[in-house]
Amino acid sequence: MNRMKHLLCVLLVVALGSFSFKANAYTERNLLQKAADETTLKNVLVMKQAWVPYPAYTDRAAWDSLMGPNKQRLIEAGEKLLNYKWQLIPATAYLEYERSGNRKVMEVPYDANRQALNTLMLAELAEGKGRFIDQLLNGAYMSCEMNSWVLSAHLPRQSSKRSLPDFREQIIDLGSGGYGALLAWVHYFFRKPFDKINPVVSLQMRKAIKERILDPYMNDDEMWWMAFNWNPGEIINNWNPWCNSNALQCFFLMENNKEKLAKAVYRSMKSVDKFINFVKSDGACEEGTSYWGHAAGKLYDYLQILSDGTGGKISLFNEPMIRRMGEYMSRSYVGDGWVVNFADASAKGGGDPLLIYRFGKAVNSDEMMHFAAYLLNGRKPYATMGNDAFRSLQSLLCCNDLAEATPIHDMPDVTWYPETEFCYMKNKNGMFVAVKGGFNNESHNHNDVGTFSLYVNTIPVIIDAGVGTYTKQTFSKDRYTIWTMQSNYHNLPMINGVSQKFGQEYKATNTVCNEKKRMFSMDIATAYPTEAKVKSWVRSYALDDKKLIIGDVYTLDEAVNPNQVNFLTWGNVTFPSAGKIRIEVKGQKVEMHYPPQFKAGLETIKLDDSRLSNVWGKEIYRITLKTDEKKETGKYGFVVQQVK
């Protein structure tokens, strides 16, 4: 134990001698508005869809060239839908959200319809013989007959506060925006063949998009994601670029009046600036890697559409911050499908290689383009399918280039995000540790200030469980009754028997990263409420070539209850002797040494939720280190090292 105490003291001395950063708040960058005012914008708009980078539907030679090896694959996918039965979503499916909290009853048929419509569009563009036109017409007609394209979980944002669509009010959410953009592309490509059958459908599509997207976008300043009425402390998350990118497509595809288009596009620039202002300039995605594609990725989509629609005259692709936002995904990828998964992220992922490649090409990041090729793992890149029309179409533009890219994923030993307070450290023996400071009101927040995950040869060993299937409870006042959101189910202490609390004020302080020595520390005392009676609790991490050293040095105002330190893991956990725990996961073995005043226990957490069990299996474990002593000051040291 003397050796461990010595290591702990060295760690603290070095950390205190390093440069400390403080998390910054909303910053008035307004990059888009600085790039162009409304008059400048109006003068560079490319009108009447001349900006669209895809061939006309009737240009079969161009489509054959663009489709390449995607052609037959997309046609075959469309053929499976020639007899697709468009699904009615009954009132009770919407009402189920407010009755039981279940979102899936409404979302499953809704997503199936959207995906079918997108796939049929791609199939007809690939083949061009009119075989899929009737089904496309059916899908478009059925879509216009719906009262709303908004998801049931988001409909309570209506004035009625109910989850049943109210025909008297149209709002824009993630679902309706994407649906509107998809129909706008269908209208753009197939208006003429539709009109040969009956022009009423195209007119109905235009009317529906206007009433559900264009008009509310221009007339409703109260939609929270637009952030026009933003107040400090409020979150601006992926909804902003996601909804704005969808709305921007609708305007560029449907609005041919230059005055109206300029006003709409500039309004979107002012809204998206709010998101860019909110995101930390270090580029980290505090929402978690699962949301990178919908946050940074959707910002890229928005910026690409804006650049295309202005002939490249309005672009942020040379901004270092935008590049850092893109490279966050490559830095957060551990390997073999495993990623750093703070917040509402799954530990399994990696991202869409075609999106990553396009983003990387736009911002001139070799790192991202090589990483995209690496994710393919030798497979050929094919067009993205799903329900996102823009990404499907854009993916066709880069398949050939991505196929030629060199697959490389070689990250620096330390990646430090000083504002978001994320730190990734790796050594030459396959150990990778991801640590976070931050605060407990991040977007998709978990109460997890100071937590970490440890990976050995890409396999997570000490883990972040992630999040279960979303229900009404997930984004309600009861969020923190869910165990995955609580600090006592992260790799953190319970101080005086008390766990962390949700709120802007519950945060890390004195956060320090010494990149040269691979050390990271912070005071997590202010992440705990007053009843924890904690004056200071410095949690520190040091990664050398053989082991991870975790230190806790604390001072309490009063020692009321014994402290407890928790670690989450999976695989096989054994306790060979006092002060020693062995963990084996998928052939990777580590040993944790802990102080003698603790008694180790193991709690089994059954995983009944498929979103969790698909990653971890039927159960995970919480290692509980409990002590009987109650002291107002103390030091704990934990060492995790690989074993044969």
N, C-alpha and C positions, 0 to 999 in steps of 0.2 A: 504493500500500500504506500510505502514511502516514495517509491518510484512514481506511482500514479499522482501523488500529491505534488511532487516536483514538476512533472509534466504539466499539471494543471496550473501551477504558478507561472511557469514559463509561458504558457498559452496566454494567460491574462496580461502579463507584462508586455508581451509582443503586441497583443490586441490594443492595449491602452496607448501604445506608442504609435499606432497606425492612424491614418487619416479617417475620420468619421464623416459619414454623409447623413443628411436629413431628408426624409421623404418630402418632396414638393407637392403642392396642391395644384389646382387648376391654373394653367398659364395662358395668358391671352396671346397666343401665337397668330391666330387668324391667317394661316398660310394661304388659304384659297382666296380670301378677300384681298390679300396683298398681291396675289398673282394677277388679279383683274377686277376692276369695278364693273358695274352692270353695263355701262356704255361700251367698254372694251369687249366684254363678253358678247354683247349683241353683234359687234362687228366681226367676230371670228366664228360665230355659229355656222355649222355646216347644215344647210337646210334640206328638207324633203328627203331625208334618209340617205343622202349621198355619202354619209360617213360610214354606212354599214359595210363591214369588211368581208361580207360573204356574197357569193354570186346570187343573181336573180334565180328564182325557182326554175325558170325555163332554160337556164344556161346549163345544159346537161354536161357538156364537156368540162366546164369549170368545176361542177360538183363532183364529177368522177375523179378529177385531179385532186381536189381537196379531200375527198373521203378516203381515197387510197384503200388500205386494208380494212378500214372501218365499214366500207360500203355493205358488204354481205352480212356482216355481224349486225348492223343496224336494221337491215331489211328483215333478217330472221327474227329479231326482237319484235319488230312491228307485226310480222305475220302471226305471232302468238296472240296478238291483240285484235285481230280482225273480227273476232266474235266476242270481244270483251263486253260484259254487261256493265254499263255505267251505273254506279251505285248511288242510290238515293240515301241521303243522310236525314233520317227522321227527326222530328222535334225532340223525341225522348233521348236521342244520342247527344244532342246539345245539352239537354237538361241533366244528363247524368253527371256532368261536371259539378253542378251545384248540389246534386243529391248525394253523390258518394265521393266526389273528388276525382273520379276516373276521367282522364282526358282521352284515353285510347279509343273508347267506343266511337267517338266522333272522328278522331284523327286518322284511324286506320283506313276507312273507306275514302276519306278525303284525300289522303296521300296516294292511295291506289289510283284514284281518278286523275290526279295531277301527273303522276308518273306515266300513266297510260297516254295522256295527251302529249306529253313531251316526247315519249318514245315513238308515237305515231308520227309526230312532226319530223323527227329525225329520219324515220324510215321512208317517209314520202320524199324528203329532200335527197335521200340516198338513191332512191329508185326512180322517182319522177314520172311514173306511169299513171298516176291517179288512183292506184289501187287502194290507198289508205284515206282518200279524200272523204268518203262517206263517213267513216269512223271519226275522222277529225271534225267533221261537221256535227256529228252527234255529240262529241265531247264539248265542243264550243257552245253549242245550243244548250246542252244540259247545264253547263257552267253558268251561262247567263240567266238561266231559270232559277238559280239559287238566290235566296234573299241576301246572302252575305258570303264573302270568301274568308271571313275572319274565323280563327280557331276558337272553339268553345271556351278554352282556358283564358282567352284574352277578351272575350265579349263582355265580361263584367266591367270593362272600361267604358262601356256605353253609359249613358245617363240613367238607364233603367237598372244598372248594376246586375243584370241577369245574364245567364249564359245562353239564352235563346236569342237569335238575331232579331233586332228591332228594325223593321224596314224603314222607320222614320229617321234613322241615324246611321251614317256610314263612318266607320273609323278605319284606320290603316294599321295592320299589325304585320308580323312576319309572314303569316299565311296569305293574307289578302294581297300584300305587295308582290309576293312571288307569283301568285295566281294571275294577277293583273299583267305582270311582265310576260309570263308565258303566253297569255292570250294575245298580248300585243305583238309578239313574234309570230304567232299563228296567223293573226290578221295581216301582218306585213307580208309574209310569204304566200299566203293562200287566198287573199281577198278575191282575186280574179277568178280562180276556179270555184270558190264559194258562190260568187255572184252569178256564175253561169247556171248554178243550181237554183239559187234564190238569193237575191241581194239583201233580203231581210236579216239574214244571220250576221253578215258583216256589219250592218247598221246596228244590230242589237249588241254586238261585241263592242263597237265604238261607244255606244251609249252606256254600257255597263262599266267599261274602264273609266269613262269620264265621271260617272256618278260615284264610283267606289274608290277611285284613286285620284284622278286629276283634280276634281272639285274639292274634296276634303283636304287634299294636300295644300291647296292654295288658300283655303278659307278657315282652317282650324289651327290656331296657334296653341291650342291646349293639349295636343297630342304630346305626351311626356317625352317621347324619344326624340322629337325635333329639338328639344332643349331650349326653346326660345324663352321659356320662363324659368330657366334653371336657377337654383339657389345653391350657394356653397354647402357642401355636405351631401348633396344629392348625387346619385350615380348616373353617369351617361355611359351606357354599355353598347354591346354589339347590335342592339336594336337600331341604333342611329345609322351606322353605315349600311346595315342590312336593308332597312326600310327605304333609306334614301337611294341606294343603288337600284332597287326595284322601281321606285317612283321615277327616277331619272330615265330609265329605259322606256317607261310608259310615255313620258313627255317627248323624248327624242323620236319615238316611233309613231306617236299619234298626233302631235301638235305641229302644225305647219304654219302657224302665224308667228312671225319672228318676234313681235313685241311680247306676246304671251309666253313664248318659249324662253325668251331671255329672262323674264321675271321668274319663271318656274326654276330655271337652272340656277339663277343667282340665289334664289331662296334656298335651294339645296346646298349651295356652297356655304351659305351662312350657317345652316344647320350642321353640316359635316365638320365645319370649323370647330363647333362646340365639342365634338367627339375628339378631334385632334388636340384641342386645348386640354381636354380632361385626361387623356392618356399620358403617362409619364414619357418624357423624351428619351429615356433609355430603351424604349421599345418593347418592354416585357408585356405580356398579356396576363393581367392579374386575374382574368376570368378562368384561366386554366387552358391547357393545350387543346382540350376538346373544343374550345370556343375560338381558337386561333382562326380557323377557317371562316368563322362567322363575324369575327371582330376585325383583326388585321386583314384577313382574306377578303372580307366584304368591303373594307376600305379600298383595297386594291381594285376590286371590281368597279367600285364607284369611280375611282380615279382613272381607270382605263376607259370607261364609258365617257367620262368628261373629256378626256384627251382626244378620243376618237371623234366626239361630237363637236369639237372645236378645232379639228385639224391639227392636233398636237400643240396648239397655241397655249392652252392652259394645262399645265402638268406639274405635279409635285414629285415626279420620279427621281429628280436629282437631290431631293432633300434627304440628308443623312438619317433623320428620324424615321422616315418611311422605310428606308432600307433596314434599319435596326428592327423595326416591327416585323419585317419579313423574315429576317434571320433568326428571330426568336424561336421559330419552329425547328430549325436545324439544330440550334443549341440545346433545345429541350428534348431532343430525341436521344434516348440512351442506347437503343439497339434492339434488334429482333422483335420489333413491334412495341417495345416498352418506352414510355415517355414519362417525364416529370408531370405529376398530376395534382398540383395544388388546386384548391377551390373545387368547383363542380366539374372536374375533369376525370375521365377514366384513365387508368394506368396503361391501357392498351390503345394504340392509335398510331400516329405518324403523319397523317395528313394526306391530301390528294396530290400525287406527284405532278399532275398536269397544272394544277393551280400554283403549286410551289415553283414550278419551272417558269410559268408565265410571269409570276410576280418577280422572280429572280432576274429574268431577262429584262423586265421593265426597269428595275432599279440597278441593273448591271452588277448583280451579285453572283459571281462564280460559285460561291459557297452554296447558295440556294439551288442553282442549276445542277451542280454536281450531286447535291443531296437528293434532288428529285429523281435523278437517274439511279442513285443508290437505293432509294425506296422501291424501285421497280424490281430489284433483285433478279435481274436478267430477263424479266418478262417484257413483252412488247407493250408500248403504251397504246391504249385504245381510248376512244372518246368517252368522256364522262357521261354516264347515264344517271337517271334519277328524275327529280322534279324541277331542277334548276336549269331553265332554258339557256340563260346566258352562259353559264359554265359549260354546258354541253356543247354549245356552238363554238365558244372560245377554245375549247380543248381540241377541236378539229384543226385549229390553226397551228398547233405546236407539236403534234404527235411526231412528225418526221424529225424535227430538230431535237426533241427529247430522246428519241431513239438513238441519236448519234452522240449524246452527251456522255462524258466519262463519269462513272459512278464512284464518288468519293464522299466519305463522311469522317472528317478528321477535325475534331474540335480542340480548342486550346485547353490547357490544364485547368484554368479558372475562367469562368464567365461571371461577371459581376454586374448586376443591374442596380446602380446606387440609389435610384429614386424609388423603384418598386421594392427594393431590398430583397431580391432573389440572388442566391449565390450557388453556382454549380462548381464542384471541384472533383477532379479525377486524378488517380495516380497511375503509374506504369504497370501495376499488377491487377488492373481490372476493377478497382474500386471507384465508384462514382457516388458522390453525395450531393443532394440538392437540399438547400436550406432556405428558409424564408423568415424575414422580419415582418415589415408591413403593419397592417392594422385590421381590426375586426369589423370593417364596413366596406370591404372590397366588393366588387361586382361578383356575384355568385359566391359570396363569402362563406367560409367555414371559420369557426373560432380556432385559429391555428397559428397564432403568432409564435415564432420560434421553433416550429416543427421542422422535421427533416425526413428524407427518405434515403435509404442506402441500397445501392445496386452492386452486385458482384458479377463481373463478366456478363453484364447487361441484365441479369436476373434481379428483380426487386427482392430484397431480403427483409429489411425493415421498411414498412410500407405506409402509404396513405390509401385508405380503403376506397376513396372516391365518393360517389353519390349514387343513390338508388334511383329507381324509376320515378320520374316527376309525377306528382299528384297535386291536388289543390293545397295540401299542407306544405309542400316544398317552398312555395313563395307566399306564405301567409305569416301571420303573427306567431304561428306554432312551429316555424321552421326549426328553431333550436331545441325542440323536443325530439327531433330526429337524431339518432345517435351518431350518424356520420358527420354531422355538423358540429359536434361538441369537441372541445379541446381534450377532454378526458378519453376520447377515442382517437387522439392523435399522439404523436411521440413527444409528450410534454408532461411536466409535473402538475399534480394537484397540490396547491399551496394551502396549508392549513385546512386541507380537505375540500378546497374550493377550486372550481374550474374557471376558465376564462369567460368573458362576457361579450356579447355583441354590442357594437357601437363605435362611432368614429373616434371616440376618445380612448378606446382600448387598443393600445399599440405598443410597438417596440420603440425603445429610445436608445441613444448612444450606439447605434448600429455601426459596426466596424468590419471592414474587410481588408485583410492583408494578403493580397494576391500572391506575392512572392513566396510567402511562407504557407500558403493554403490554409488560412485561418479566418474564422468568421465568428463574431460575437455580438450580442445585443443584450440590453436589459429588458426583460419581458414583464417586469413587475406591473407596469401600467396597462398590461393586457388583462389584468385581474381586477375584480371589483373590490371595494373597500373592505368587505367582510373577509377577504383573504389576508388582511393585515400585513401586507408585504411592502417593505421599504425599497428593497432592491433584490433582483434575481437575475444575475448575469449568466445567460446560457451561451456556451461557446463550443465551437467545433474546430478541430484541427485534423487534417488528413496528411499523414506522411506516407512513405512508400509501402508501409506494411499494415497500417491500422488507422482507425478513426477514433479520436479521443473526444469525448463529450464531457463538458464540465458545467457544473452548476455551483455558483457561489452566491449565497443569499444572506440577507438581513431582514428579519421580520420585526414589526412593531410589537408583536405579541405572538407567542407560540401557543395556539389554542388546541390544534389537532396535529397529529403526526403527518408529515408530508408523504406523498406517494408519487412515484415516477412510472409512467406507462410507456410501453413500446408495442406497436402493432406488427404482427408478422403472420406468416403462413408456412406451409410445409410441415416439417417435423421438428418439434421443440423438445429438448431434453434438459435435465438438470443434473449433470454428472457429479457435482460437488457444490458445497456452499461457495457463493461468490462467482459461480460460473454457469453460463447458459450456452447450450449449443443449438444452433439453428441450421437445418439443412433444407434447401429448396432447389429442386431440379438439378441436383448434383453439386450445387454450390454450398460450401460449409463455412460458417463463421462461429466464433466463440466470443461471447460477451462476458467481460469481467466487471463485477459491480462491488461496491463497498460492503464491508461485513455487517454494518448496522441494518442492512435490508434483508427482508425475507421475500423470496420470489414466489409468485403464484402465476397460474395460467388460467385465463378465462376463455372459453370457447364461444365464438360468436357465429351462430348459424346464419347462413345467407339464403333467405327464401326469395329474395328479389333477383330476378334474372339479370338485371343490369350489373349487379355485383357478382353473382355466381358465375356468369359467363367469363369473368376475368379471373376470379380467385378460386373457383370451385365451391363446394358446399359449405365451407367454414374457414374462418380466419381466427387468429388468436390475439388476445391482449395479454402481454406480459406485465404483471403488476409487481413493482418493487415497493414494499411497504416497510416502514420502520416504526418502532414503538416510541422512539425518542422524540421529545418536543424541545427544540432548541431555537433560540432567536437568531443565531448565526450559524453558518456551517458551509461546508464544501462537499460536493459529491463528484466523483470521477467515474466515468464508464469508458471502457476500452473495447472496441469491436475489431477483431482481426480475423483474417482468413486462416483456415486450418486445412490440412490434407484429409 
